[in-house]
Amino acid sequence: MSLRQRSRLLQQNAVEATVSSEEEDDEEEAYAPPARNPFDLLNDNGDDDEEVEEEANAQRAAPRNPFDMLAEEDHESADDDEEQREGRSSVVEEAPSEVPNVTKSKNKKKKKNKKKDKSKTNSAANEEEGEDEDNMDDLEKLCKQIESAGASGPSQAGTQVEEELPHACERRILLAADLRHIKAEDELKRIFGRRVIASESAAMKAEERKAKGIPFMPRGSQQRQQKKSILLVPREHWPRMPSGISMEVTGSQDGVRLYRYTHNHSYLQVQQEYEDCLASHDPNTLAQLVAKNPYHVDGLLSLAEIYLQMNELQKAQDLLERCLFSLECAWHPNFAPQLGASRLPYSEAENRPFYAAAFKHIQSLGRRGCHRSALEVCKLVLSLDPQDPMGVLCCMDYYALMAEQYAFIPRLVEEFDSSDRSLALRPGVAFSLALARFRLQEGERANSGKDGGKASKGGDKSEGPPGGGKGVSGETRGGSGATEMLREALLLHPSCVNRLIEKLNEKSNAVTVDREWTRILALAPFTTKDINSPSLDRLVSIFIERHFLLWRPPEIQAWLKLTCAAIVDEVANSEGSSGDGGSFSDWAAVCAGAFPLDVPDEYTHLPVSAFSDAISILPPEENPFAQPPGGGGGGMGGVGGVRLL
């Protein structure tokens, strides 16, 4: 090709490029290929178009790093300079043909800069999204590690909360509350269905609005927005949360932060008025105080207890939940009790109302049948103070069994660090371990029956009526079966049998005391009901009061009878010796060492009635609000002329 033909080709391409650049300005979203020097066409070998298309596809497909753009700009500017120098040195006489190229190169450069700016923005956004995805992946990996790992060492004190909480989660994963199951409303929806609970909730809200005199709000109207809570669902008719309670960090212990509630001056003044109300012994003054100060914690707790004794369960629950909501709104931003990474010492007087409200909330959840929610609240309360000032360990195993969380009880015994003695020595935990193992083996037999079509002929025949056995099998005497666990519990606390049967017959006549039961209760070691240790006597009383319903099913009673009969025969024949299982005298010595006779009652702060679902209801003539002072109209709707909020 001659030089003249090449120059014509260059001019034609320049004109076409100018026209195409004007069209590209109208289409901002179109892809702009990199600007090229027209002198490069002199050395064109016919493959440039394919290379440009491949480069464009690569740029569209792969996300670009913004730092790579800087390097590319340097390389591209250097390449352009080299190309221009080469073009000037090779064809000097073609200077007039460079005029359209200047227009083209400027347009291309502007377009290219715009594309670079857009690509930088897109790449930065992609990088941020990639970082978010990486963070989410890290969180998922951390959660999986926490689920698979047990308790680990304490975290370092003084570090940031973001660094402190994962270590606390790993160390206290046993007591980490599951927020998906901690609210009663969520559990009721799983039990009865969302539609049933929604309709019931709408009816209750209408009744509450009517009772409180709140006008009807049509659908779609703006409603009062309460602060979100992890423990409960705030009610719409509750007043707005005033400031008066807060929380502060008091220090750290074993790598875990310690917190304490604090009160401002106005709240302390209301607290003094509350003390005056208690001194007056007039519940009407207490009702007036709560009406003026709807989020006073002690006033709400006292008034809720009065409603409970009057059998006004719904109103008592409303006041109790409002009290918990007030305490939760005061939490420190770094306070995370659901992860087991915070401590709220019971020794601080300002923290005790929270424990009282939380324990009453656990009782309320149990009465409503929300056992899983009660279990999660128990975890939260126990994680805040592992010394267990409220006796949560005396009822946590009960709620775990009622919620069918059988695997939690062995984990609690193995992983919880008890300061005084092993949890397995407590009567409630010892019997709950056996019962949990029985239910687990029952589920395993049911699953094996579904998978295999029929059960194995050589299986354990003594784990209750599902097996149809008549005695304690050799397989379960090895130490891992439910019957062996029940045997150990009975040898450790034989006095529980008489009390348990009396309680079952007292409440529902669930146990038929036949000839076999009469023989068992008349022989050692089940002849006595007296316990010499005051601490053990209280723990046994709490166990009977709290757990007796778990031993009411017929298959459980048959299993208990068979195990007791086997123990009576063993004690009569060979002093209770059963291989490695230990004799009756050995277990009696263990019990005496764990609960000495000369030690005073360690659990005097735990009344037995606090672990009962029964409610002491006042007779109508003793109703404190039946005749308010001044002889005015009675009724709870307007106590002393004041409408309760």
LINLIN-V141171 format. One record per pair of residues at least 24 apart in sequence whose ideal C-beta (glycine too) atoms are under 6 Angstrom apart, sorted by the first residue. I is the first residue (numbers start at 1). GAP is how many residues later the second one is. D is the distance in Angstrom with one decimal. If there is no record, write none. Layout:
i=(I/I)
gap=(GAP/GAP)
d=(D/D)
//
This chain:
i=(7/7/10/10/11/14/14/17/18/18/21/31/32/32/35/35/37/38/39/63/63/64/64/66/66/66/69/142/146/146/151/154/154/155/156/157/157/161/165/165/165/168/169/172/172/174/175/175/175/175/176/176/177/177/177/177/178/179/179/181/181/182/182/184/184/184/185/187/187/187/208/212/227/229/229/231/231/232/234/238/239/239/241/245/246/247/247/247/256/257/258/259/259/259/260/260/261/261/270/274/274/283/284/284/284/284/287/288/288/291/291/294/295/297/297/297/309/311/317/320/323/324/324/327/337/337/340/344/346/346/355/359/367/371/371/371/372/374/375/375/375/391/394/394/395/395/397/397/397/398/398/401/406/406/406/409/409/421/425/426/427/427/427/427/427/428/428/430/430/431/433/434/434/434/434/437/437/438/441/442/464/464/465/465/471/472/483/486/487/490/491/491/492/492/494/494/495/495/495/496/497/498/499/499/500/503/503/504/510/520/520/520/523/524/525/525/532/533/533/534/535/535/535/535/536/538/538/541/542/542/545/545/545/546)
gap=(87/90/28/87/86/86/87/87/82/85/86/25/79/83/70/73/46/63/48/60/63/55/59/54/57/58/51/24/24/27/264/100/101/100/99/95/98/173/171/174/176/173/170/168/211/241/165/204/207/208/163/164/161/199/202/203/198/51/159/191/195/191/194/181/186/189/48/183/185/186/29/25/102/96/99/93/97/89/91/84/55/406/88/85/84/83/84/85/87/85/85/73/76/85/88/90/89/90/26/24/25/341/344/345/355/356/352/352/354/351/353/351/31/26/29/56/309/306/47/40/34/33/37/27/43/47/43/40/39/43/35/31/246/28/31/32/31/25/24/25/28/215/34/148/151/216/31/32/35/148/149/149/30/33/34/24/27/173/169/113/66/69/112/113/116/115/119/59/62/58/52/48/51/52/55/45/48/44/41/24/91/95/90/93/95/94/80/77/76/77/93/96/95/99/31/32/33/34/36/44/29/31/30/45/44/41/45/44/42/44/45/48/45/47/46/59/65/62/64/67/60/66/67/68/59/63/65/67/66/69/63/66/67/65)
d=(5.9/5.9/5.2/5.1/5.8/3.5/5.8/4.5/6.0/5.9/4.1/5.9/4.3/5.3/5.6/3.2/4.4/5.1/3.4/5.9/4.6/5.5/4.4/5.1/5.0/5.6/5.8/5.8/5.5/5.4/5.6/4.8/3.5/4.3/5.8/4.1/5.1/4.3/5.9/5.6/4.9/3.0/5.0/2.9/5.9/4.8/4.5/4.7/5.7/3.9/5.5/4.9/4.5/4.5/4.7/4.4/5.5/5.7/5.8/4.7/5.3/5.7/4.2/5.6/4.4/5.0/5.1/4.6/5.5/5.0/5.6/5.6/5.8/5.7/5.5/5.5/5.9/5.0/5.7/5.9/4.7/5.8/5.0/4.0/5.3/5.4/5.6/4.2/5.2/5.9/4.9/5.8/5.6/5.4/4.8/5.6/4.2/5.8/5.5/5.4/5.4/4.2/5.0/5.8/5.6/4.1/4.0/5.7/5.0/4.5/5.6/4.6/4.2/5.5/5.9/4.7/4.9/4.9/5.6/5.6/4.9/5.2/6.0/5.1/5.2/5.5/4.0/4.2/4.9/4.1/5.3/4.7/5.5/4.9/3.9/4.2/4.1/4.6/4.2/5.5/5.3/4.2/5.9/5.0/5.4/5.7/6.0/5.6/3.9/5.2/5.4/5.7/4.2/5.0/5.1/5.8/4.5/5.1/4.6/5.9/4.5/5.7/5.6/5.1/4.6/3.9/5.9/3.9/5.9/4.9/5.4/5.5/3.8/3.8/5.5/3.9/5.4/3.9/5.6/6.0/4.8/3.7/4.4/5.2/5.7/4.3/5.8/5.0/5.8/5.7/5.5/3.9/5.0/5.4/4.0/5.3/5.9/5.3/5.5/5.8/4.8/4.5/5.8/4.9/5.9/5.1/4.5/5.9/4.6/4.9/5.8/5.5/4.8/5.4/5.9/5.6/4.8/4.0/5.5/3.8/5.4/5.4/4.6/5.9/4.0/5.9/4.8/4.9/5.6/5.1/5.4/5.4/5.1/4.3)
//
